[in-house]
């Protein structure tokens, strides 16, 4: 007959291992989700630094695409912008991903202008300044 203490001990160890793995997996998934959400909202460090130090310009909205992702009832959109630098450089186009609140939807219509900031060293880095 098997020893009851060894069965209980191995079951307890297995249960603790499963619980520990579940907690670690949950933490990793939450980290990834929150990181994605911060980037989509424009509150990540790179966007904040770009808004603080980037070159101001106006951008025309050329195209808007829904990504199918919704965070807190607000859709994440891919927006193609034509950035028009004020320093005489030619306009350039860049895609920006942004979460848009319902009250901001009218500001993101095709042909509309939005204030942006871009990195002069890397014009592909653009943040909408709204």
NUFI-442497 format. One record per residue: residue number from 1; residue in three letters; x, y, z of N, C-alpha, C in turn. Coordinates in Angstrom, 1 decimal. Example, Ala and Ser with C-alpha at 12.3 -4.5 7.8 and 13.67 -1.06 7.14 Angstrom:
// residues 2
+-----+--------+--------+--------+--------+--------+--------+--------+--------+--------+--------+
| num | residu |    n_X |    n_Y |    n_Z |   ca_X |   ca_Y |   ca_Z |    c_X |    c_Y |    c_Z |
+-----+--------+--------+--------+--------+--------+--------+--------+--------+--------+--------+
|   1 |    ala |   13.2 |   -5.7 |    7.8 |   12.3 |   -4.5 |    7.8 |   13.2 |   -3.3 |    7.8 |
|   2 |    ser |   12.8 |   -2.2 |    7.1 |   13.7 |   -1.1 |    7.1 |   12.9 |    0.0 |    7.9 |
+-----+--------+--------+--------+--------+--------+--------+--------+--------+--------+--------+
***
This chain:
// residues 130
+-----+--------+--------+--------+--------+--------+--------+--------+--------+--------+--------+
| num | residu |    n_X |    n_Y |    n_Z |   ca_X |   ca_Y |   ca_Z |    c_X |    c_Y |    c_Z |
+-----+--------+--------+--------+--------+--------+--------+--------+--------+--------+--------+
|   1 |    unk |    0.8 |   -1.2 |    0.0 |    0.0 |    0.0 |    0.0 |    0.9 |    1.2 |    0.0 |
|   2 |    unk |    0.6 |    2.2 |   -0.9 |    1.4 |    3.4 |   -1.0 |    1.3 |    4.3 |    0.3 |
|   3 |    unk |    2.4 |    5.0 |    0.5 |    2.5 |    5.8 |    1.7 |    1.7 |    7.1 |    1.5 |
|   4 |    unk |    0.7 |    7.4 |    2.4 |   -0.2 |    8.5 |    2.3 |    0.6 |    9.8 |    2.3 |
|   5 |    unk |    1.6 |    9.9 |    3.1 |    2.4 |   11.1 |    3.3 |    3.1 |   11.5 |    2.0 |
|   6 |    unk |    3.6 |   10.5 |    1.2 |    4.3 |   10.8 |    0.0 |    3.3 |   11.2 |   -1.1 |
|   7 |    unk |    2.1 |   10.6 |   -1.1 |    1.1 |   11.0 |   -2.1 |    0.7 |   12.5 |   -1.8 |
|   8 |    unk |    0.4 |   12.8 |   -0.6 |    0.0 |   14.1 |   -0.2 |    1.1 |   15.1 |   -0.5 |
|   9 |    unk |    2.3 |   14.8 |   -0.2 |    3.4 |   15.7 |   -0.4 |    3.7 |   15.9 |   -1.9 |
|  10 |    unk |    3.6 |   14.9 |   -2.7 |    3.8 |   15.1 |   -4.2 |    2.6 |   15.9 |   -4.8 |
|  11 |    unk |    1.4 |   15.7 |   -4.3 |    0.2 |   16.4 |   -4.8 |    0.4 |   17.9 |   -4.4 |
|  12 |    unk |    0.8 |   18.1 |   -3.2 |    1.0 |   19.5 |   -2.7 |    2.0 |   20.2 |   -3.5 |
|  13 |    unk |    3.1 |   19.6 |   -3.8 |    4.2 |   20.2 |   -4.6 |    3.7 |   20.5 |   -6.0 |
|  14 |    unk |    3.0 |   19.5 |   -6.6 |    2.4 |   19.7 |   -7.9 |    1.5 |   20.9 |   -8.0 |
|  15 |    unk |    0.6 |   21.0 |   -7.0 |   -0.3 |   22.1 |   -6.9 |    0.4 |   23.4 |   -6.7 |
|  16 |    unk |    1.4 |   23.5 |   -5.9 |    2.1 |   24.7 |   -5.7 |    2.9 |   25.1 |   -7.0 |
|  17 |    unk |    3.4 |   24.2 |   -7.7 |    4.1 |   24.5 |   -9.0 |    3.1 |   25.0 |  -10.0 |
|  18 |    unk |    1.9 |   24.5 |  -10.1 |    0.9 |   25.0 |  -11.0 |    0.4 |   26.4 |  -10.6 |
|  19 |    unk |    0.2 |   26.6 |   -9.3 |   -0.2 |   28.0 |   -8.9 |    0.9 |   29.0 |   -9.2 |
|  20 |    unk |    2.2 |   28.6 |   -8.9 |    3.3 |   29.5 |   -9.2 |    3.4 |   29.8 |  -10.6 |
|  21 |    unk |    3.3 |   28.8 |  -11.5 |    3.4 |   29.0 |  -12.9 |    2.2 |   29.9 |  -13.4 |
|  22 |    unk |    1.0 |   29.7 |  -12.9 |   -0.1 |   30.5 |  -13.2 |    0.1 |   32.0 |  -12.9 |
|  23 |    unk |    0.6 |   32.2 |  -11.7 |    0.8 |   33.6 |  -11.3 |    1.9 |   34.3 |  -12.2 |
|  24 |    unk |    2.9 |   33.6 |  -12.5 |    4.0 |   34.1 |  -13.3 |    3.4 |   34.4 |  -14.7 |
|  25 |    unk |    2.7 |   33.5 |  -15.3 |    2.1 |   33.7 |  -16.6 |    1.1 |   34.9 |  -16.6 |
|  26 |    unk |    0.3 |   35.0 |  -15.6 |   -0.6 |   36.2 |  -15.4 |    0.2 |   37.5 |  -15.4 |
|  27 |    unk |    1.2 |   37.5 |  -14.7 |    2.0 |   38.8 |  -14.6 |    2.6 |   39.1 |  -15.9 |
|  28 |    unk |    3.2 |   38.1 |  -16.6 |    3.7 |   38.4 |  -18.0 |    2.7 |   38.9 |  -18.9 |
|  29 |    unk |    1.5 |   38.3 |  -18.9 |    0.4 |   38.7 |  -19.8 |    0.0 |   40.1 |  -19.5 |
|  30 |    unk |   -0.2 |   40.4 |  -18.2 |   -0.6 |   41.8 |  -17.9 |    0.4 |   42.8 |  -18.3 |
|  31 |    unk |    1.7 |   42.5 |  -18.1 |    2.8 |   43.4 |  -18.5 |    2.7 |   43.7 |  -20.0 |
|  32 |    unk |    2.5 |   42.7 |  -20.8 |    2.4 |   42.8 |  -22.3 |    1.2 |   43.7 |  -22.6 |
|  33 |    unk |    0.0 |   43.4 |  -22.0 |   -1.2 |   44.1 |  -22.3 |   -1.1 |   45.6 |  -21.9 |
|  34 |    unk |   -0.6 |   45.9 |  -20.7 |   -0.4 |   47.3 |  -20.3 |    0.6 |   48.0 |  -21.1 |
|  35 |    unk |    1.7 |   47.3 |  -21.6 |    2.7 |   48.0 |  -22.4 |    2.0 |   48.4 |  -23.8 |
|  36 |    unk |    1.3 |   47.4 |  -24.3 |    0.6 |   47.7 |  -25.6 |   -0.4 |   48.9 |  -25.4 |
|  37 |    unk |   -1.2 |   48.8 |  -24.3 |   -2.2 |   49.9 |  -24.1 |   -1.5 |   51.2 |  -23.9 |
|  38 |    unk |   -0.4 |   51.3 |  -23.2 |    0.3 |   52.6 |  -23.0 |    0.8 |   53.1 |  -24.4 |
|  39 |    unk |    1.3 |   52.3 |  -25.2 |    1.8 |   52.7 |  -26.5 |    0.7 |   53.2 |  -27.4 |
|  40 |    unk |   -0.5 |   52.5 |  -27.3 |   -1.6 |   52.8 |  -28.1 |   -2.2 |   54.2 |  -27.7 |
|  41 |    unk |   -2.1 |   54.4 |  -26.4 |   -2.7 |   55.7 |  -25.9 |   -1.7 |   56.9 |  -26.1 |
|  42 |    unk |   -0.5 |   56.6 |  -26.4 |    0.5 |   57.7 |  -26.6 |    1.1 |   58.1 |  -25.3 |
|  43 |    unk |    1.0 |   57.3 |  -24.2 |    1.5 |   57.7 |  -22.9 |    2.8 |   56.9 |  -22.6 |
|  44 |    unk |    3.4 |   56.3 |  -23.6 |    4.7 |   55.6 |  -23.3 |    5.8 |   56.7 |  -23.3 |
|  45 |    unk |    6.9 |   56.3 |  -22.8 |    8.0 |   57.3 |  -22.6 |    8.5 |   57.9 |  -23.9 |
|  46 |    unk |    8.6 |   57.1 |  -25.0 |    9.0 |   57.6 |  -26.2 |    8.1 |   58.7 |  -26.8 |
|  47 |    unk |    6.8 |   58.4 |  -26.7 |    5.8 |   59.4 |  -27.2 |    5.9 |   60.7 |  -26.3 |
|  48 |    unk |    6.0 |   60.5 |  -25.0 |    6.1 |   61.7 |  -24.1 |    7.3 |   62.5 |  -24.4 |
|  49 |    unk |    8.4 |   61.9 |  -24.6 |    9.7 |   62.6 |  -24.9 |    9.6 |   63.3 |  -26.2 |
|  50 |    unk |    9.0 |   62.6 |  -27.2 |    8.8 |   63.2 |  -28.5 |    7.9 |   64.5 |  -28.4 |
|  51 |    unk |    6.8 |   64.4 |  -27.6 |    5.9 |   65.5 |  -27.5 |    6.6 |   66.7 |  -26.8 |
|  52 |    unk |    7.6 |   66.4 |  -25.9 |    8.3 |   67.4 |  -25.2 |    9.4 |   68.1 |  -26.0 |
|  53 |    unk |   10.1 |   67.3 |  -26.8 |   11.3 |   67.8 |  -27.5 |   11.2 |   67.8 |  -29.0 |
|  54 |    unk |   10.1 |   67.2 |  -29.6 |   10.0 |   67.1 |  -31.0 |    9.8 |   68.4 |  -31.7 |
|  55 |    unk |   10.0 |   68.4 |  -33.0 |    9.8 |   69.6 |  -33.9 |    8.3 |   69.8 |  -34.1 |
|  56 |    unk |    7.7 |   70.9 |  -33.8 |    6.3 |   71.1 |  -34.1 |    6.0 |   71.2 |  -35.6 |
|  57 |    unk |    4.9 |   70.7 |  -36.0 |    4.4 |   70.8 |  -37.4 |    2.9 |   70.5 |  -37.4 |
|  58 |    unk |    2.4 |   70.7 |  -38.6 |    1.0 |   70.4 |  -38.9 |    1.0 |   69.1 |  -39.8 |
|  59 |    unk |    0.0 |   68.3 |  -39.6 |   -0.1 |   67.1 |  -40.5 |   -1.5 |   67.0 |  -41.0 |
|  60 |    unk |   -1.7 |   66.6 |  -42.2 |   -2.9 |   66.4 |  -42.9 |   -3.3 |   64.9 |  -42.8 |
|  61 |    unk |   -4.5 |   64.5 |  -42.4 |   -4.9 |   63.1 |  -42.3 |   -5.2 |   62.6 |  -43.7 |
|  62 |    unk |   -4.4 |   61.6 |  -44.1 |   -4.6 |   61.1 |  -45.5 |   -5.4 |   59.9 |  -45.5 |
|  63 |    unk |   -5.3 |   59.0 |  -44.5 |   -6.0 |   57.8 |  -44.4 |   -6.2 |   57.4 |  -43.0 |
|  64 |    unk |   -7.4 |   56.7 |  -42.7 |   -7.6 |   56.2 |  -41.3 |   -8.1 |   54.8 |  -41.5 |
|  65 |    unk |   -7.5 |   53.9 |  -40.7 |   -7.9 |   52.5 |  -40.7 |   -8.1 |   52.0 |  -39.3 |
|  66 |    unk |   -9.2 |   51.2 |  -39.2 |   -9.5 |   50.6 |  -37.9 |   -8.6 |   49.4 |  -37.7 |
|  67 |    unk |   -8.1 |   49.2 |  -36.5 |   -7.3 |   48.0 |  -36.2 |   -8.2 |   46.9 |  -35.7 |
|  68 |    unk |   -9.4 |   47.2 |  -35.3 |  -10.2 |   46.2 |  -34.7 |  -10.0 |   46.0 |  -33.2 |
|  69 |    unk |   -9.1 |   46.8 |  -32.6 |   -8.8 |   46.7 |  -31.2 |   -9.5 |   47.9 |  -30.5 |
|  70 |    unk |  -10.2 |   47.6 |  -29.4 |  -10.9 |   48.6 |  -28.6 |  -10.4 |   48.5 |  -27.2 |
|  71 |    unk |  -10.0 |   49.6 |  -26.6 |   -9.5 |   49.7 |  -25.2 |  -10.4 |   50.7 |  -24.5 |
|  72 |    unk |  -11.1 |   50.2 |  -23.5 |  -12.1 |   51.1 |  -22.7 |  -13.1 |   51.8 |  -23.6 |
|  73 |    unk |  -13.6 |   51.1 |  -24.6 |  -14.6 |   51.6 |  -25.5 |  -14.0 |   52.6 |  -26.5 |
|  74 |    unk |  -12.7 |   52.7 |  -26.6 |  -12.1 |   53.6 |  -27.6 |  -11.3 |   52.8 |  -28.6 |
|  75 |    unk |  -11.6 |   53.0 |  -29.9 |  -10.9 |   52.3 |  -30.9 |   -9.4 |   52.7 |  -31.1 |
|  76 |    unk |   -8.6 |   51.7 |  -31.5 |   -7.2 |   52.0 |  -31.9 |   -7.2 |   52.2 |  -33.4 |
|  77 |    unk |   -6.7 |   53.3 |  -33.9 |   -6.7 |   53.5 |  -35.3 |   -5.3 |   53.6 |  -35.8 |
|  78 |    unk |   -5.1 |   53.2 |  -37.1 |   -3.9 |   53.5 |  -37.8 |   -4.2 |   54.7 |  -38.7 |
|  79 |    unk |   -3.4 |   55.7 |  -38.5 |   -3.6 |   57.0 |  -39.2 |   -2.4 |   57.3 |  -40.1 |
|  80 |    unk |   -2.6 |   57.5 |  -41.4 |   -1.6 |   58.0 |  -42.3 |   -1.6 |   59.5 |  -42.3 |
|  81 |    unk |   -0.5 |   60.1 |  -41.9 |   -0.4 |   61.5 |  -41.9 |    0.6 |   62.0 |  -42.9 |
|  82 |    unk |    0.3 |   63.2 |  -43.5 |    1.3 |   63.9 |  -44.3 |    1.8 |   65.1 |  -43.5 |
|  83 |    unk |    3.0 |   64.9 |  -43.0 |    3.5 |   65.9 |  -42.1 |    4.1 |   67.1 |  -42.9 |
|  84 |    unk |    3.8 |   68.3 |  -42.6 |    4.2 |   69.5 |  -43.3 |    5.2 |   70.3 |  -42.4 |
|  85 |    unk |    6.5 |   70.0 |  -42.5 |    7.4 |   70.8 |  -41.6 |    7.3 |   72.3 |  -41.9 |
|  86 |    unk |    7.6 |   73.0 |  -40.9 |    7.5 |   74.5 |  -41.0 |    8.9 |   75.1 |  -41.4 |
|  87 |    unk |    9.9 |   74.2 |  -41.4 |   11.3 |   74.7 |  -41.7 |   11.7 |   74.6 |  -43.2 |
|  88 |    unk |   10.7 |   74.5 |  -44.1 |   11.0 |   74.5 |  -45.5 |   11.3 |   73.1 |  -46.1 |
|  89 |    unk |   11.4 |   72.1 |  -45.3 |   11.6 |   70.7 |  -45.8 |   10.3 |   70.2 |  -46.5 |
|  90 |    unk |   10.5 |   69.3 |  -47.4 |    9.3 |   68.8 |  -48.1 |    8.4 |   67.9 |  -47.2 |
|  91 |    unk |    7.1 |   67.9 |  -47.5 |    6.2 |   67.1 |  -46.7 |    6.6 |   65.6 |  -46.8 |
|  92 |    unk |    6.3 |   64.8 |  -45.7 |    6.5 |   63.4 |  -45.8 |    5.4 |   62.7 |  -45.1 |
|  93 |    unk |    5.2 |   61.4 |  -45.5 |    4.1 |   60.6 |  -44.9 |    4.6 |   59.6 |  -43.9 |
|  94 |    unk |    3.8 |   59.4 |  -42.9 |    4.1 |   58.4 |  -41.8 |    2.8 |   57.9 |  -41.2 |
|  95 |    unk |    2.9 |   56.6 |  -40.8 |    1.7 |   56.0 |  -40.2 |    1.9 |   56.1 |  -38.6 |
|  96 |    unk |    0.8 |   56.4 |  -38.0 |    0.8 |   56.6 |  -36.5 |   -0.4 |   55.7 |  -36.0 |
|  97 |    unk |   -0.2 |   55.0 |  -34.9 |   -1.2 |   54.2 |  -34.3 |   -1.6 |   55.0 |  -33.0 |
|  98 |    unk |   -3.0 |   55.2 |  -32.9 |   -3.4 |   56.0 |  -31.8 |   -4.8 |   55.6 |  -31.3 |
|  99 |    unk |   -5.0 |   55.6 |  -30.0 |   -6.3 |   55.4 |  -29.4 |   -7.1 |   56.7 |  -29.5 |
| 100 |    unk |   -8.3 |   56.7 |  -30.0 |   -9.1 |   57.9 |  -30.2 |  -10.4 |   57.8 |  -29.3 |
| 101 |    unk |  -10.6 |   58.8 |  -28.5 |  -11.8 |   58.9 |  -27.7 |  -12.9 |   59.4 |  -28.6 |
| 102 |    unk |  -14.2 |   59.1 |  -28.2 |  -15.3 |   59.4 |  -29.0 |  -15.4 |   60.9 |  -29.2 |
| 103 |    unk |  -15.1 |   61.7 |  -28.2 |  -15.1 |   63.2 |  -28.4 |  -14.1 |   63.7 |  -29.3 |
| 104 |    unk |  -13.0 |   62.9 |  -29.7 |  -12.0 |   63.4 |  -30.6 |  -12.2 |   62.9 |  -32.0 |
| 105 |    unk |  -13.2 |   62.1 |  -32.3 |  -13.4 |   61.5 |  -33.6 |  -13.5 |   62.5 |  -34.7 |
| 106 |    unk |  -14.2 |   63.7 |  -34.4 |  -14.3 |   64.7 |  -35.4 |  -13.0 |   65.3 |  -35.8 |
| 107 |    unk |  -12.0 |   65.3 |  -34.9 |  -10.7 |   65.8 |  -35.2 |   -9.9 |   64.9 |  -36.2 |
| 108 |    unk |  -10.3 |   63.7 |  -36.3 |   -9.5 |   62.7 |  -37.1 |  -10.3 |   62.3 |  -38.4 |
| 109 |    unk |  -10.8 |   63.3 |  -39.1 |  -11.5 |   63.1 |  -40.4 |  -10.5 |   63.2 |  -41.5 |
| 110 |    unk |  -10.7 |   62.5 |  -42.6 |   -9.8 |   62.7 |  -43.8 |   -9.7 |   64.1 |  -44.2 |
| 111 |    unk |   -8.5 |   64.5 |  -44.5 |   -8.3 |   65.9 |  -44.9 |   -8.1 |   66.9 |  -43.8 |
| 112 |    unk |   -8.4 |   66.5 |  -42.5 |   -8.3 |   67.3 |  -41.4 |   -6.8 |   67.6 |  -41.0 |
| 113 |    unk |   -6.6 |   68.6 |  -40.3 |   -5.2 |   69.0 |  -39.9 |   -5.1 |   68.7 |  -38.4 |
| 114 |    unk |   -4.0 |   68.1 |  -37.9 |   -3.7 |   67.9 |  -36.5 |   -2.3 |   68.4 |  -36.2 |
| 115 |    unk |   -2.1 |   68.9 |  -35.0 |   -0.7 |   69.3 |  -34.6 |    0.1 |   68.0 |  -34.3 |
| 116 |    unk |    1.3 |   68.0 |  -34.7 |    2.2 |   66.9 |  -34.4 |    3.5 |   67.4 |  -34.0 |
| 117 |    unk |    4.3 |   66.5 |  -33.5 |    5.7 |   66.7 |  -33.2 |    6.5 |   65.5 |  -33.8 |
| 118 |    unk |    7.6 |   65.8 |  -34.4 |    8.4 |   64.7 |  -35.0 |    9.9 |   64.9 |  -34.6 |
| 119 |    unk |   10.6 |   63.8 |  -34.8 |   12.0 |   63.7 |  -34.5 |   12.7 |   64.2 |  -35.7 |
| 120 |    unk |   13.5 |   65.2 |  -35.6 |   14.2 |   65.8 |  -36.8 |   15.3 |   64.8 |  -37.3 |
| 121 |    unk |   15.8 |   64.0 |  -36.4 |   16.8 |   63.0 |  -36.8 |   16.2 |   61.8 |  -37.4 |
| 122 |    unk |   15.0 |   61.4 |  -37.0 |   14.3 |   60.3 |  -37.6 |   12.8 |   60.7 |  -37.8 |
| 123 |    unk |   12.5 |   61.2 |  -39.0 |   11.1 |   61.7 |  -39.2 |   10.1 |   60.6 |  -39.2 |
| 124 |    unk |   10.4 |   59.4 |  -39.1 |    9.4 |   58.3 |  -39.0 |    8.8 |   58.3 |  -37.6 |
| 125 |    unk |    9.4 |   59.0 |  -36.7 |    8.9 |   59.0 |  -35.3 |    8.0 |   60.3 |  -35.2 |
| 126 |    unk |    6.7 |   60.1 |  -35.1 |    5.8 |   61.2 |  -35.1 |    4.8 |   61.0 |  -34.0 |
| 127 |    unk |    4.4 |   62.0 |  -33.2 |    3.4 |   61.9 |  -32.2 |    2.4 |   63.0 |  -32.4 |
| 128 |    unk |    1.1 |   62.6 |  -32.3 |    0.0 |   63.6 |  -32.5 |   -0.1 |   64.4 |  -31.2 |
| 129 |    unk |    0.0 |   65.7 |  -31.3 |    0.0 |   66.6 |  -30.1 |   -1.4 |   67.0 |  -29.6 |
| 130 |    unk |   -2.3 |   66.1 |  -29.4 |   -3.6 |   66.4 |  -28.9 |   -3.8 |   65.7 |  -27.6 |
+-----+--------+--------+--------+--------+--------+--------+--------+--------+--------+--------+
***
